[in-house]
Amino acid sequence: MKEANSNDNYDAQTLLLNDSNGNELFCYLEQLVSVEGQEYALLTPVDTPVSLFKINEKDEPELIDKIDKNEQILKNAEAVLQEHDLRLIRSAVTLTVSGELEEPIYDELEEEDYVDDDSESYELLVNFNLFDQEYGLYIPLDPFFIVGKLKDKGVLLVEDDEFDKIQPLIENELEKSSS
């Protein structure tokens, strides 16, 4: 479960995160935070997180929050990614892409390759069509942190009401430790 991993000169402990549905996500352990006697882990995915957007002709791309992991749209995304030697992973919390991705050159980003959605920024990775509708997989440009709870030699995703309750307490602890 816990391993040391070296990827592009980045040494960090890795953990396997589980959600309430039994889905898994391989993550780097960024920091441990103790809140009310419980250890919480701030994690980042080992693979690149991606978000699925529906692309409308005139409107801004629309983020698709919930999607069944067996839907045809993801099968089409997988096929397009395979053409670029990339693999779509349906994991806990988010979709991720594994493989060699090129680093974005921010000065060269075209306006249509870049999306702002509720104060988050994304870069277009690939786009594809399904039944005359265009979709795109976008990479979040902002850091993607996940909160997990250390329990019985594992890490469980902190979700829903528990996340809403614990998030401000974790932020408070982080502010205390950084000052």
N, C-alpha and C positions, 0 to 999 in steps of 0.2 A: 504494500500500500504506500509506504513512504519511501521515496527514493531520492537520491541526489541526481540532478539532471543538468547537463551542460549543453546549451543550445545557443549558438552564436555568441559565445563568451558570456552567457548569462547563467550563473550558477544559482539554483534555487531548489528547495525541497519541493517535491511534487506529491500531490494527494489525489485520490479518486473521490469526487463529490457524488453523492446520491441524492435524488429528490424523492418526494413522496410517492411517485409513480414507478419507482425502480429504475429510472433513467440515470445514466452516469455521465460525468464530464471530468476529464483529466485536467488538473489545474496546478499552477504554481502557487505555493504558499508565499504570499507577500508579507503578511504580518499577522501576529496573534494579538488579540485584544481581550482582556478579562473584564467582564461586566457582570456584576452581582454574583460572583463566584463561578461563572460559566465561561469557558474559553471559546471565543469565536475566532474564526479564521477569515482574513481578507484574502481572496483568491483571484487569480486571473487565469483564463483558459490557456492551455498550452497551444492549442490550435487557434486559428484566427476566427473570432466571432463574426457572424454576418447577420444582417437583417433583410427580410424580404419586403419589397415594396411593389405595389401595383402602380404602373406608370400610365397616367391619363394624358391625353393629347394636350390639353390646355392647362390643366391644374398641376399643382405640385405633386410629386410622387406620394402615394398614400401608404403608410406603414401598415403591414399586416401583422397584428399582435399574436393572434391565435391561429394555429394551423395544425391539422391532423398530420402526424408524421408519415402517413401513407398516401397522402393526396397526390394526384397526378402532377400538380405544379412542382412538387419537390422532385419527382422523377424526371421532369424536363430539366430542372436546374442541375440535377446530377449529370445528365447527358451532356449539357453544355460545359460544365466544369471538367468532365473527363477529357474533353477536347483540349483543355489547357493543362492536362496532367494534374488536376486537382480533384479532391474527393470531398463530397458533402457528408457531414456527420450529423445525424439527428440525435443530439445529446440533451442532457438536463439543462435547463435554463435557456439555452440559446442554440441556434444552428451554428455549426463551426465548419471551417474549410481547412483541410490539411493539404500540404504540398508546398512547393516553392512559389511564394508570391513576390512580385516585384515591389520594392518600396516606392510609395508615391512620391512624385516630385511636385510639391505643392504649388510651385510657380507655373507648372504646366497643366494643372487641372482645368479642364474645360468646364464651363458653367453647368452644362447638362450632366456632367459626371459627378456633381457635387450636390448634396441635399442638406438643407437645414430643417430639422423637425423638432419643435419644442426644445430649442436650445442645444440640441445634439447635432453634430455634423457627421456626414457619411460620404464615402467615396464609392462610386460604382465599380464593382468587380466584374460582373457579367450581366447582360440582359438577354431575355429570351421571350418567346411568345407561346401562348396556350390559348386555343380557341379565339383567335383574333384579339387577344388582350396581351399587352406587353407587361412584363414583370422584370424586376432587377434585384440582384443580390448586392447589397451595399455593405461596406466595411465601416464600422463606427470609428471615427478619428479620435474620439475622446476615450480615455482609459475605461476599461470595462471591468469593474470589480464585482465580485460575488461574495456574499456573506454565508459562511457555513458554520455549523456548530460541531465542535469536536465531541465525539461520543463513541465509547466502546471501540477504540482503534479505528474509527472511521470518521467521515465528515458528512453531515446531513445539511442539505440546503435549508436555509432559513427562509420561509415562505409566508406570504399573505399577512395575516394579522400579527404573527410573531415578528415578521420583518418590520412592519409598521411600528411596532412597539420598541424593538431593539435598535433600529437604525439611529435615532437621535442619541441614544445612550452610547453607542459605539463612536459616533461623531464627537461627542463630548469627551470621551476617553482619548481619542486621537488628538484633539485640541490640547488636552492637558499634557500629553506626552511630548507634543511638539514645542511647547513653550518653556 
